[in-house]
Amino acid sequence: MAEQRREERTTGAPTRATRKRATRQRPYDAAGPAGGHPIVFVHGIRVTRKQWLPQMRDLRDEYRVIAADLPGHGALADVAFSLDAAVQRLREVVDEAAGGRALVVGLSLGGYVAIEFARRWPDKAAGLVLTGCSGNPRGVLSLIPATVALFTRAVGDRWLTFINEINFRLRYGDELAREQLDAGFFFTAMQDALKQLRGNDFRRRLKA
């Protein structure tokens, strides 16, 4: 079983077991009182909604907390990532699990998705908390996602998994890192997302 989990984590395209499990999973977690102020968490690139487990645990007594998977990640591994698909999926989660309006918290890729979500449906965003998404990938900065995408293809999934596992353990400790590592990494979605971000003026979208 341990070897199977490692195999699933070390492939950009999920294994058959991962795909079957993804079809059975609900692509978001929800906790907290139904009448609590809703907060929707949107994860970063290559990881899953399980990234938000510490925040979910700390806030669930007072708030209605929801953590969603983006297309290409976690329970939605079979769905190709695109910015439009990610934003549409976020809207579905807000409507279904948050009563149609929520504070949206986005990290990195999740931050860019949250910005576009709020631009399209400002009435559904009670507010935004954004981190790790201050780079506007236009002009010279558009080279950054392009370079990272090339790097991920060159390095390969097994080495990327190895690097990420070390990084997670060093930053978070074994217990917290294990929750993230068991959820897996999704490097194919990472490459797709980097292509989608390139050239978009998120500063203008945020201003809107």
Residue pairs with C-beta under 8 A, 6 or more apart in sequence:
4 15
4 17
5 182
7 15
8 14
8 15
8 17
8 18
8 184
9 161
9 165
9 181
9 184
9 185
10 157
10 158
10 161
11 157
12 157
12 186
12 187
12 188
12 190
12 191
13 188
14 22
14 77
14 78
14 184
14 186
18 77
18 184
19 77
19 78
21 75
22 74
22 75
22 76
22 77
22 78
23 78
25 74
25 75
26 75
27 49
27 68
27 69
27 74
27 75
27 76
27 89
27 93
28 49
28 66
28 67
28 68
28 69
28 93
28 97
29 49
29 56
29 66
29 67
30 64
30 65
30 66
30 97
31 56
31 60
31 64
31 65
32 59
32 60
32 61
32 62
32 63
32 64
32 65
33 62
33 63
33 64
34 64
35 64
36 62
36 63
36 64
36 65
37 63
37 64
37 103
37 126
38 63
38 64
38 65
38 66
38 94
38 97
38 98
38 99
38 101
38 102
38 103
38 126
39 59
39 63
39 64
39 65
39 66
39 102
39 103
39 104
39 105
40 66
40 67
40 68
40 90
40 93
40 94
40 97
40 98
40 102
40 103
40 104
40 105
41 49
41 51
41 52
41 55
41 56
41 65
41 66
41 67
41 68
41 105
41 106
41 110
42 68
42 70
42 90
42 104
42 105
42 106
42 107
42 109
42 110
42 111
42 113
42 114
43 49
43 50
43 51
43 52
43 67
43 68
43 69
43 70
43 73
43 107
43 109
43 110
44 51
44 107
44 108
44 109
44 110
44 132
45 108
45 109
45 189
45 190
45 193
45 194
46 73
46 164
46 185
46 186
46 187
46 189
46 190
47 73
47 180
47 183
47 185
47 186
48 69
48 73
48 74
48 75
48 183
48 184
48 186
49 67
49 68
49 69
49 74
49 183
50 67
50 74
50 179
50 180
50 182
50 183
51 67
51 107
51 180
51 183
52 65
52 67
52 105
53 67
53 179
54 176
55 65
55 105
56 65
56 67
59 65
64 98
66 93
66 97
66 98
66 102
68 89
68 90
68 93
69 75
69 76
70 76
70 81
70 86
70 89
70 90
70 109
70 110
70 113
70 189
71 79
71 80
71 81
71 82
71 85
71 86
71 89
71 189
72 79
72 80
72 81
72 186
72 188
72 189
72 192
72 193
73 81
73 186
73 189
74 183
74 184
74 186
76 89
77 186
77 189
79 85
79 89
80 192
81 189
81 192
81 193
81 196
82 192
82 196
83 112
83 113
83 116
83 196
83 197
83 200
86 113
87 113
87 116
87 117
87 120
90 104
90 113
90 114
90 117
91 117
91 120
91 121
91 124
94 100
94 101
94 102
94 104
94 117
94 124
95 124
100 124
101 123
101 124
101 125
101 126
102 124
102 125
102 126
103 125
103 126
103 127
103 128
103 129
104 114
104 117
104 118
104 125
104 126
104 127
104 128
104 129
105 114
105 128
105 129
106 112
106 113
106 114
106 115
106 128
106 129
106 130
106 131
106 133
107 131
107 132
107 133
108 131
108 132
108 133
109 133
109 193
109 197
110 133
111 130
111 131
111 132
111 133
112 133
112 197
112 200
112 202
114 125
114 128
114 130
115 128
115 130
115 133
115 202
115 205
115 206
116 202
116 205
117 124
117 125
118 124
118 125
118 128
118 206
119 205
119 206
119 208
133 202
135 141
135 144
136 201
136 202
136 203
137 144
137 145
137 197
137 198
137 199
137 200
137 202
138 199
138 200
138 201
142 198
142 199
145 194
145 195
145 197
145 198
146 194
146 198
148 194
149 190
149 191
149 194
149 195
152 160
152 187
152 190
152 191
152 194
153 191
155 163
157 185
157 187
160 185
160 187
161 185
164 185
165 177
165 181
168 177
168 180
168 181
169 177
171 177
172 180
